[in-house]
């Protein structure tokens, strides 16, 4: 396999904050990314953006598409993630406000009374009004870096929203597949029960006519009741799967029953072709990778904020006011006074508080870097595993389809021979059990294959580029 060495942070830095001026050495540490996928045989290596966009529609199941659309609009998880975006944007606005001056006003009226011994009192009232302004000059970039950190958190919250959507869509698709598989297994069980009822009835007739003993009839009845006993468990599983889908979609239990029962109940079939792109495409497309990148950018900016606190700050303040004994003269230019003050303040001794904060922020940045690196490796791992699963489940499915077809022929032949009195009932029951087991495995592998493709779509980015 060919490898390409690229800067690890480049994928995130290009996203939105490439001009933020990050200088940390962590951003320049390289990582070897494979130039292509190890298990990509059979998948076209082309741009995956078209195939990933709303990927669930490519399964050709309108019910699945409807449920996912409903969930994206109504799920509490997506609503919570959207609220986090609004919170992050509001906090960024608050941080940006520190770059501008603040302006305030004040007014007052003071009344006083002075007593004269033996004569009386004098009463006087004074009026004042003023404007006050202050501004911290961002000499060493403390406030600007705080805004950059807040902007990175906005990006992280947006990617968290996309990550929640991607996870929700894939979780619904898998739950929906499991429900359809459970329904298919229940239909197969009903067919098996009908076949065993015929066998049990034939065995009873043979016993009554003296062609067979009571053991044969008892064996047929036992096999029939064993099949019937499996029905409640499948019905329970399917009902719970339906309720789980309703939960994921932000609905009450039972709200989706009409939709689930009104359409076809086939297992979603994955598309014949899927363009997977190259590893660098997956890193650019995955919301969790971009989320980790934004968090690293935010950590680096917070480190620079802590470093800027070692340097002095320049504060400018000014006032414009008036003070008079006559309310009518508040706007008289002759009563106006003005002043401006510039102050320079900086730390001399703080017992190591600032240095400790810098060390803490630097450690937080290193943690964010390792999280980002872990996310990259996890992305590569998940795609490769999904590709392996897609290939191997297809191979298993092909083999099981042939075995099931052969078992069906054997069961039909055994039934015919038993009716003709050529073979005994044990041969019939064994062939029926073998057929039911293979059919159950067949649906399980179909579910595994569909799930493998769902996980591959999610691993490649989940539909949000």
KALIN-V369357 format. One record per residue. N is the residue number from 1. RES is the residue in one letter. PHI is phi as a letter, one per 20 degrees, with the letter a starting at -180 (* if undefined). Layout:
BEGIN
n: (N:N)
res: (RES:RES)
phi: (PHI:PHI)
END
This chain:
BEGIN
n: (1:2:3:4:5:6:7:8:9:10:11:12:13:14:15:16:17:18:19:20:21:22:23:24:25:26:27:28:29:30:31:32:33:34:35:36:37:38:39:40:41:42:43:44:45:46:47:48:49:50:51:52:53:54:55:56:57:58:59:60:61:62:63:64:65:66:67:68:69:70:71:72:73:74:75:76:77:78:79:80:81:82:83:84:85:86:87:88:89:90:91:92:93:94:95:96:97:98:99:100:101:102:103:104:105:106:107:108:109:110:111:112:113:114:115:116:117:118:119:120:121:122:123:124:125:126:127:128:129:130:131:132:133:134:135:136:137:138:139:140:141:142:143:144:145:146:147:148:149:150:151:152:153:154:155:156:157:158:159:160:161:162:163:164:165:166:167:168:169:170:171:172:173:174:175:176:177:178:179:180:181:182:183:184:185:186:187:188:189:190:191:192:193:194:195:196:197:198:199:200:201:202:203:204:205:206:207:208:209:210:211:212:213:214:215:216:217:218:219:220:221:222:223:224:225:226:227:228:229:230:231:232:233:234:235:236:237:238:239:240:241:242:243:244:245:246:247:248:249:250:251:252:253:254:255:256:257:258:259:260:261:262:263:264:265:266:267:268:269:270:271:272:273:274:275:276:277:278:279:280:281:282:283:284:285:286:287:288:289:290:291:292:293:294:295:296:297:298:299:300:301:302:303:304:305:306:307:308:309:310:311:312:313:314:315:316:317:318:319:320:321:322:323:324:325:326:327:328:329:330:331:332:333:334:335:336:337:338:339:340:341:342:343:344:345:346:347:348:349:350:351:352:353:354:355:356:357:358:359:360:361:362:363:364:365:366:367:368:369:370:371:372:373:374:375:376:377:378:379:380:381:382:383:384:385:386:387:388:389:390:391:392:393:394:395:396:397:398:399:400:401:402:403:404:405:406:407:408:409:410:411:412:413:414:415:416:417:418:419:420:421:422:423:424:425:426:427:428:429:430:431:432:433:434:435:436:437:438:439:440:441:442:443:444:445:446:447:448:449:450:451:452:453:454:455:456:457:458:459:460:461:462:463:464:465)
res: (X:X:X:X:X:X:X:X:X:X:X:X:X:X:X:X:X:X:X:X:X:X:X:X:X:X:X:X:X:X:X:X:X:X:X:X:X:X:X:X:X:X:X:X:X:X:X:X:X:X:X:X:X:X:X:X:X:X:X:X:X:X:X:X:X:X:X:X:X:X:X:X:X:X:X:X:X:X:X:X:X:X:X:X:X:X:X:X:X:X:X:X:X:X:X:X:X:X:X:X:X:X:X:X:X:X:X:X:X:X:X:X:X:X:X:X:X:X:X:X:X:X:X:X:X:X:X:X:X:X:X:X:X:X:X:X:X:X:X:X:X:X:X:X:X:X:X:X:X:X:X:X:X:X:X:X:X:X:X:X:X:X:X:X:X:X:X:X:X:X:X:X:X:X:X:X:X:X:X:X:X:X:X:X:X:X:X:X:X:X:X:X:X:X:X:X:X:X:X:X:X:X:X:X:X:X:X:X:X:X:X:X:X:X:X:X:X:X:X:X:X:X:X:X:X:X:X:X:X:X:X:X:X:X:X:X:X:X:X:X:X:X:X:X:X:X:X:X:X:X:X:X:X:X:X:X:X:X:X:X:X:X:X:X:X:X:X:X:X:X:X:X:X:X:X:X:X:X:X:X:X:X:X:X:X:X:X:X:X:X:X:X:X:X:X:X:X:X:X:X:X:X:X:X:X:X:X:X:X:X:X:X:X:X:X:X:X:X:X:X:X:X:X:X:X:X:X:X:X:X:X:X:X:X:X:X:X:X:X:X:X:X:X:X:X:X:X:X:X:X:X:X:X:X:X:X:X:X:X:X:X:X:X:X:X:X:X:X:X:X:X:X:X:X:X:X:X:X:X:X:X:X:X:X:X:X:X:X:X:X:X:X:X:X:X:X:X:X:X:X:X:X:X:X:X:X:X:X:X:X:X:X:X:X:X:X:X:X:X:X:X:X:X:X:X:X:X:X:X:X:X:X:X:X:X:X:X:X:X:X:X:X:X:X:X:X:X:X:X:X:X:X:X:X:X:X:X:X:X:X:X:X:X:X:X)
phi: (*:e:c:c:e:c:f:f:e:g:f:f:f:f:g:b:d:f:e:e:m:f:d:f:f:f:f:d:f:e:c:e:d:f:f:b:e:f:d:e:g:n:d:f:e:c:g:e:f:f:f:e:f:l:f:f:f:f:e:m:c:f:f:f:f:f:f:f:f:f:f:f:e:c:f:f:f:f:f:f:f:f:f:f:f:f:f:f:f:f:f:f:f:f:f:f:f:f:f:d:f:d:c:c:c:b:c:b:c:d:d:c:c:d:e:d:f:m:d:q:c:d:d:c:c:d:c:b:b:a:d:c:c:b:b:e:f:e:f:d:m:f:f:f:f:f:f:f:f:f:f:f:f:f:g:f:f:f:f:f:f:f:f:f:f:f:f:f:f:f:f:f:f:f:f:f:f:f:f:f:f:f:f:f:f:f:f:f:f:f:f:f:f:f:f:f:f:f:f:f:f:f:f:f:f:f:f:f:e:n:f:b:e:f:f:f:f:f:f:f:f:f:f:f:f:f:f:f:f:e:f:g:f:f:f:f:f:f:f:f:f:f:f:f:f:f:f:f:e:m:d:e:g:n:f:e:f:f:f:f:e:e:d:f:d:f:f:g:d:f:f:f:c:b:f:d:m:d:g:f:f:f:f:f:e:f:f:f:f:f:f:f:f:f:f:f:f:f:f:f:f:f:f:f:f:f:f:f:f:f:d:f:d:d:d:d:c:b:b:c:b:b:b:b:e:c:g:f:d:f:e:f:g:f:e:e:c:c:b:b:c:d:c:d:c:b:f:d:b:c:m:n:f:f:f:f:f:f:f:f:f:f:f:f:f:f:f:f:f:f:f:f:f:f:f:f:f:f:f:f:f:f:f:f:f:f:f:f:f:f:f:f:f:f:f:f:f:f:f:f:f:f:f:f:f:f:f:f:f:f:f:f:f:f:f:f:f:f:f:e:m:e:c:e:f:f:f:f:f:f:f:f:f:f:f:f:f:f:f:f:f:f:f:f:f:f:f:f:f:f:f:f:f:f:f:f:g:f:f:e:q:m:o:d:e)
END
